[in-house]
Amino acid sequence: MPAPVTLDEAYRAEAWNRLENTRFDVLVVGGGVTGAGAALDAATRGLSVALVEARDFASGTSSRSSKLFHGGLRYLEQFNFGLVREALRERELMLTRLAPHLVKPVSFLYPLRHRLWERPYVSAGMTLYDSMGGARSVPRHRHFTRGGALRMVPALKRSALTGALMYYDAQADDARHTLTVARTAATYGATVLNSAEVVGLDHAGERIVGARVRNVETGAEVDVHASVVVNCTGVWTDDIQTLAGGRGRFHVRASKGVHIVVPRDRINSETGMILRTEKSVL
């Protein structure tokens, strides 16, 4: 692997110079994990790549996730086995090969409320989840009595549960992971810049062959030429599509997740916890 690149002021000055004076194979717009991943993939295939981000890397959804690499336990109940297997395979790669310094196992307690049927039902699902996970980078699920569950999470209401199961997924700092991917792309030769906003797209007939990029810090603008422009701007996809002259074939339909941060000392617990709601999980 080439020597790691530091995205400091000297790098930025040189990157702006390359951006203006190089014709790239690929211009990636959007510095979230999708854009950083696309830039890394293209760079490691030997293509000349530029990655531009209007704000900061991971400033959108990529720093506002659940911070988990997980298989999606609830998708087993929907019989979406292929999705779960693929996600667990990626979780294993993150834990063992791609980013073991960033990703660590994390436990979740699943409280049981129904005495007869719920434990074997949930245990069967978790056994399948464990087996789909392949190699044992995380422990298998465990069973707890009511007393054992209360020792793990004393705040649970004793009368509201009959026991619990514990299973494992993986946790990471999502923003740090995204920045690591962007820096790795730069290490493999990609020109990587944040505070670089696309304000226009260059057309050649029906094709997009470049973009006008504004330096958010100075206001200066440069024309960037590329054989292919990839839109990886997430929920801002339609904004870039408008610069191309229309919404295109694919429209963004945003979904919402809620993440509430509370002080650690407010929750007396030795583990994470997953609770079923009427339509989803908490």
C-alpha positions as CSV (number, residue, x, y, z in Angstrom):
1,M,0.0,0.0,0.0
2,P,1.3,3.5,-0.8
3,A,2.3,5.8,2.1
4,P,-0.8,7.4,3.8
5,V,-1.8,10.9,2.7
6,T,-2.5,13.7,5.1
7,L,-5.3,16.1,3.9
8,D,-3.5,19.2,5.2
9,E,-3.2,22.7,3.7
10,A,-0.3,21.7,1.5
11,Y,-2.3,18.8,0.1
12,R,-5.3,21.1,-0.5
13,A,-3.3,23.6,-2.5
14,E,-1.9,20.9,-4.7
15,A,-5.3,19.3,-5.0
16,W,-6.9,22.5,-6.3
17,N,-4.1,22.8,-8.8
18,R,-4.7,19.2,-10.0
19,L,-8.4,19.8,-10.1
20,E,-8.0,22.7,-12.5
21,N,-5.3,21.2,-14.7
22,T,-6.1,17.5,-15.0
23,R,-8.7,15.7,-17.1
24,F,-10.0,12.9,-14.9
25,D,-11.5,9.6,-15.8
26,V,-14.0,10.0,-12.9
27,L,-15.4,13.0,-11.0
28,V,-17.3,11.9,-7.9
29,V,-19.6,14.5,-6.3
30,G,-20.3,14.0,-2.7
31,G,-18.0,13.1,0.2
32,G,-20.1,10.8,2.2
33,V,-19.3,7.1,2.6
34,T,-20.8,6.3,-0.8
35,G,-18.8,9.0,-2.6
36,A,-15.6,8.1,-0.7
37,G,-16.2,4.4,-1.5
38,A,-16.8,5.1,-5.2
39,A,-13.6,7.2,-5.3
40,L,-11.6,4.5,-3.6
41,D,-13.0,1.8,-5.9
42,A,-12.1,3.7,-9.0
43,A,-8.7,4.8,-7.8
44,T,-7.7,1.2,-6.9
45,R,-8.7,0.2,-10.5
46,G,-6.1,2.6,-11.9
47,L,-8.5,5.4,-12.9
48,S,-7.7,9.0,-12.4
49,V,-10.3,10.3,-9.8
50,A,-11.4,13.5,-8.3
51,L,-13.7,13.6,-5.2
52,V,-15.4,16.9,-4.2
53,E,-17.5,17.6,-1.2
54,A,-19.4,20.9,-0.7
55,R,-19.3,20.8,3.1
56,D,-17.1,18.4,5.1
57,F,-16.6,14.7,4.6
58,A,-19.4,12.7,6.3
59,S,-21.3,15.9,7.0
60,G,-24.6,14.4,5.9
61,T,-26.1,11.0,6.6
62,S,-22.7,9.4,7.0
63,S,-22.2,11.1,10.4
64,R,-25.8,10.6,11.4
65,S,-26.3,6.9,11.3
66,S,-26.9,4.3,14.0
67,K,-23.1,3.8,14.2
68,L,-23.6,0.1,13.6
69,F,-22.5,-2.5,11.1
70,H,-25.3,-5.0,11.5
71,G,-27.1,-7.7,9.6
72,G,-30.6,-6.5,10.3
73,L,-32.0,-9.0,12.7
74,R,-35.6,-7.8,12.1
75,Y,-35.2,-8.6,8.3
76,L,-35.2,-12.3,9.2
77,E,-38.8,-12.0,10.2
78,Q,-39.5,-10.6,6.7
79,F,-37.7,-13.6,5.2
80,N,-35.1,-11.3,3.6
81,F,-32.4,-13.8,4.1
82,G,-30.2,-12.6,1.2
83,L,-30.0,-9.1,2.6
84,V,-29.1,-10.3,6.1
85,R,-26.4,-12.7,4.8
86,E,-24.8,-10.0,2.6
87,A,-24.8,-7.5,5.5
88,L,-23.3,-10.0,7.9
89,R,-20.6,-10.9,5.5
90,E,-19.7,-7.2,5.2
91,R,-19.8,-6.9,9.0
92,E,-17.3,-9.8,9.2
93,L,-15.0,-8.1,6.7
94,M,-15.1,-4.8,8.6
95,L,-14.2,-6.6,11.9
96,T,-11.4,-8.7,10.5
97,R,-9.9,-7.2,7.4
98,L,-11.1,-3.7,6.4
99,A,-11.2,-1.7,9.6
100,P,-10.6,-3.7,12.7
101,H,-9.1,-0.6,14.3
102,L,-12.4,1.2,13.9
103,V,-15.0,-1.5,14.4
104,K,-15.7,-3.4,17.6
105,P,-18.3,-6.0,18.7
106,V,-21.2,-4.6,20.7
107,S,-23.9,-6.5,22.7
108,F,-27.6,-6.0,22.7
109,L,-30.1,-7.3,25.2
110,Y,-33.5,-8.4,23.8
111,P,-36.0,-8.5,26.7
112,L,-38.7,-11.2,26.6
113,R,-42.2,-10.5,27.7
114,H,-44.2,-13.7,26.9
115,R,-43.4,-16.8,28.9
116,L,-44.2,-19.7,26.6
117,W,-43.6,-19.0,22.9
118,E,-41.3,-16.0,22.7
119,R,-38.0,-17.5,23.9
120,P,-37.9,-20.4,21.4
121,Y,-39.1,-18.1,18.6
122,V,-36.5,-15.4,19.2
123,S,-33.8,-17.9,19.9
124,A,-34.4,-19.7,16.6
125,G,-34.0,-16.4,14.8
126,M,-30.8,-15.5,16.6
127,T,-29.4,-19.0,16.0
128,L,-30.0,-18.4,12.3
129,Y,-28.4,-14.9,12.6
130,D,-25.3,-16.4,14.2
131,S,-24.9,-19.0,11.6
132,M,-25.3,-16.5,8.7
133,G,-22.6,-14.4,10.4
134,G,-20.0,-17.1,9.4
135,A,-16.7,-16.7,11.2
136,R,-16.8,-16.0,14.9
137,S,-15.7,-12.4,15.2
138,V,-18.5,-11.8,17.6
139,P,-19.9,-14.2,20.3
140,R,-23.0,-16.3,19.8
141,H,-26.2,-15.2,21.4
142,R,-26.8,-16.0,25.1
143,H,-29.9,-16.7,27.3
144,F,-30.7,-14.8,30.5
145,T,-33.2,-15.4,33.2
146,R,-35.2,-12.5,34.5
147,G,-32.7,-12.0,37.3
148,G,-29.8,-12.1,34.8
149,A,-31.5,-9.5,32.6
150,L,-32.1,-7.2,35.6
151,R,-28.4,-7.4,36.6
152,M,-27.4,-6.3,33.1
153,V,-30.0,-3.5,33.0
154,P,-31.3,-2.7,36.5
155,A,-33.7,0.0,35.2
156,L,-35.9,-2.7,33.5
157,K,-39.3,-3.2,35.1
158,R,-39.3,-6.6,36.7
159,S,-42.9,-7.4,36.1
160,A,-42.6,-6.5,32.4
161,L,-40.2,-9.3,31.4
162,T,-39.7,-13.0,31.8
163,G,-36.1,-13.2,30.7
164,A,-33.9,-12.0,27.8
165,L,-31.5,-13.0,25.1
166,M,-28.3,-11.2,24.2
167,Y,-26.8,-11.0,20.7
168,Y,-23.9,-9.2,19.1
169,D,-23.4,-6.8,16.2
170,A,-20.6,-4.3,15.5
171,Q,-20.2,-0.6,16.3
172,A,-18.1,2.1,14.6
173,D,-17.5,5.9,14.5
174,D,-19.3,6.4,11.1
175,A,-17.7,9.8,10.4
176,R,-14.2,8.6,11.2
177,H,-14.8,5.5,9.0
178,T,-15.9,7.8,6.1
179,L,-12.8,10.0,6.5
180,T,-10.6,7.0,6.5
181,V,-12.1,5.8,3.2
182,A,-11.6,9.2,1.7
183,R,-8.0,9.4,2.9
184,T,-7.4,5.9,1.5
185,A,-8.7,7.0,-1.9
186,A,-6.2,9.9,-1.7
187,T,-3.4,7.5,-0.8
188,Y,-4.2,5.6,-4.0
189,G,-4.0,8.7,-6.1
190,A,-7.5,10.3,-6.0
191,T,-7.7,14.1,-5.7
192,V,-9.9,14.6,-2.7
193,L,-11.3,18.0,-1.6
194,N,-13.9,19.2,0.9
195,S,-15.3,22.7,0.9
196,A,-15.5,22.3,-2.9
197,E,-19.1,22.9,-4.1
198,V,-20.3,21.9,-7.6
199,V,-22.2,25.0,-8.9
200,G,-22.6,23.9,-12.5
201,L,-22.2,20.9,-14.8
202,D,-20.6,20.9,-18.3
203,H,-22.6,19.3,-21.1
204,A,-21.4,17.7,-24.4
205,G,-24.6,16.8,-26.1
206,E,-26.5,14.6,-23.7
207,R,-23.5,13.7,-21.6
208,I,-22.1,15.4,-18.5
209,V,-18.3,15.8,-19.0
210,G,-17.3,17.9,-16.1
211,A,-18.4,20.5,-13.5
212,R,-17.7,24.0,-12.3
213,V,-16.5,23.8,-8.7
214,R,-16.4,26.7,-6.2
215,N,-13.9,26.9,-3.4
216,V,-16.2,27.6,-0.5
217,E,-13.4,29.2,1.5
218,T,-12.2,31.7,-1.1
219,G,-15.0,31.9,-3.6
220,A,-12.7,31.0,-6.5
221,E,-14.2,28.7,-9.2
222,V,-12.5,26.2,-11.5
223,D,-13.7,24.0,-14.3
224,V,-13.1,20.3,-13.8
225,H,-13.1,17.9,-16.8
226,A,-13.9,14.3,-16.5
227,S,-15.1,11.4,-18.7
228,V,-17.7,10.4,-16.2
229,V,-19.4,12.3,-13.4
230,V,-20.9,10.3,-10.5
231,N,-23.5,11.8,-8.3
232,C,-23.1,10.5,-4.7
233,T,-24.8,13.4,-2.9
234,G,-27.4,11.4,-1.0
235,V,-30.4,13.4,-0.1
236,W,-29.1,16.3,-2.2
237,T,-29.1,14.1,-5.3
238,D,-32.0,16.0,-6.9
239,D,-30.1,19.3,-6.4
240,I,-27.2,18.0,-8.6
241,Q,-29.7,16.5,-11.0
242,T,-31.3,19.9,-11.4
243,L,-27.9,21.3,-12.5
244,A,-27.9,18.5,-15.2
245,G,-31.1,19.9,-16.6
246,G,-33.8,17.8,-15.0
247,R,-34.6,15.3,-12.3
248,G,-33.6,12.2,-14.3
249,R,-34.9,8.7,-14.0
250,F,-34.3,8.3,-10.3
251,H,-35.9,10.4,-7.6
252,V,-34.8,10.6,-4.0
253,R,-37.3,9.4,-1.5
254,A,-35.9,10.2,1.9
255,S,-36.5,8.1,4.9
256,K,-36.1,9.2,8.5
257,G,-34.5,7.6,11.5
258,V,-34.3,9.3,14.9
259,H,-31.1,9.1,17.1
260,I,-31.3,10.7,20.6
261,V,-28.1,11.2,22.5
262,V,-28.3,11.1,26.3
263,P,-25.5,11.4,28.9
264,R,-24.0,8.0,29.6
265,D,-24.6,8.3,33.4
266,R,-28.3,8.6,32.8
267,I,-28.6,4.9,31.8
268,N,-27.5,2.2,34.2
269,S,-26.7,-0.6,31.8
270,E,-23.9,-3.0,31.0
271,T,-25.2,-3.5,27.4
272,G,-27.2,-2.0,24.6
273,M,-30.8,-3.0,24.3
274,I,-33.3,-3.6,21.5
275,L,-37.0,-3.2,22.0
276,R,-39.8,-4.0,19.7
277,T,-42.3,-1.3,18.8
278,E,-45.6,-1.6,16.9
279,K,-43.9,-1.2,13.4
280,S,-40.2,-1.3,14.0
281,V,-37.5,-1.6,16.7
282,L,-36.0,0.8,19.2
